[in-house]
Amino acid sequence: MKNRSRAVLAAGAAAIALSLGAAKAAEEVTVLHWWTAGGEAAALNVLKENLGKEGVAWKDYPVAGGSGVQAMTTLRANVTAGNVPTAVQMLGYDITEWAQAGVVANVDDVAKAGKWGDVIPTALQNFGKYEDHWIAAPVNVHSTNWVWINKKALDDAGGKAPETWEELIALLDKMKENGITPIANGGEPWQDATLFEAVVLGIDKELYKKTLNEPFDDEALRSDQMKEAFARMEKLHEYIGDAAAAREWNLASADVIEGRAGLQFMGDWAKGEFLRANQKPGEDFVCIRFPGTEGSVTFNADQFVMFEVSGEEQKAAQKKMAAAVMDPSFQIAFNKVKGSVPARTDVEDTEFDDCGKKGMADLKEANSGGTLLGSMAHGYGGPPAVKAAVLEIVNQHFNGQISTDDAPAALADAIAAAK
């Protein structure tokens, strides 16, 4: 499967060569991304405005879909047709695959001038560089093992944020007693997998490393601990409302914001929705790490991968974009709106709210402690084929198509087939 995917990408390289001479003379960037929700779009406008001040026009190419799967499908079609973007929002192993196809640009000179190697966490550099050359500029660091709780719903349920699995279940039971849907969930496979990886990490960080990051230990995947993870997922499904299936994640966030649901398990991009609704952390909503995962961070970093373009004007525009993405002032302005934290570890936290400060502190702790772990659900745990296999099994189990007893073996078999 991996070889077939690489062949498709490589086939597009010839089409790219045909398109290079057709670039416009003006300084313009064509950017393919999936930031279409309100908080995401608002954050992206910060970059658009900054580039506009540099005299660089922005040609927007949005592709809806919070996991980026649809965007990668669109990208493959465009590359094959010779319609090459300047930059593409991309995650983890997708970056590596496109780099292997030989169609990405080298921005080493921009990275050297900005001292990216000194300020970007090593776990991110492993993807932002290919064969020791910088090919991508990280916009942020998202972390996925968050819980977003409606403050009133929490207060009505006793006011204590859960620190253990048992306390989490007790809180959900109380919310249910109080007449609201305990868990807001969108029902898309990537959303289910985001919850699953938090559950696995909450049981044992070593279990997470062995099962949801390469090289994928078969024995651990089939273990009693993994069965316990699926059992916990089955339990959590009891607290999800009837309207959960196939909704965008931001609609689930709205349920928490408006008090129809008690909490949401989601990456920190959800904070952008709370902020857009003029809510304040600690007053209107509470942010905590998934019980049992404190001290560890499952990360997902949005990176803009630079594709090969022709013409001095287009190359200059591309380099301006790469530099603008990594500018400390932009990293602050963007991430304050987006809900994520800067990809630069040298940025001060003074302008961030309490959730942002916690996110930045957690990132530094995890980076230094070896617990900054790639998110499987968001492309940083394994290659795209493995990610797809994990999402499928987790989603099928969560919807009752695979039993808890059978799920560990099903997951192990699916990963083995996809590797």
Secondary structure, 3 states (H helix, E strand, C coil): CHHHHHHHHHHHHHHHHHHHHHCCCCCEEEEEECCCCHHHHHHHHHHHHHHHHCCCEEEEEECCCCCCHHHHHHHHHHHHHCCCCCEEEECHHHHHHHHHCCCECCCHHHHHHHCHHHHCCHHHHHHHEECCEECEEECCEEECCEEEEEHHHHHHCCCCCCCCHHHHHHHHHHHHHCCCEEECCCCCHHHHHHHHHHHHHHHCHHHHHHHHCCCCCHHHHCCHHHHHHHHHHHHHHCCECHHHCCCCHHHHHHHHHCCCEEEEECCCCHHHHHHHCCCCECCCEEEEECCCCCCCEEEECCEEEEECCCCHHHHHHHHHHHHHHHCHHHHHHHHHHHCCECCCCCCCCCCCCHHHHHHHHHHHHHHHHCCEEECCCCCCCCCHHHHHHHHHHHHHHHCCCCCCCCHHHHHHHHHHHHC
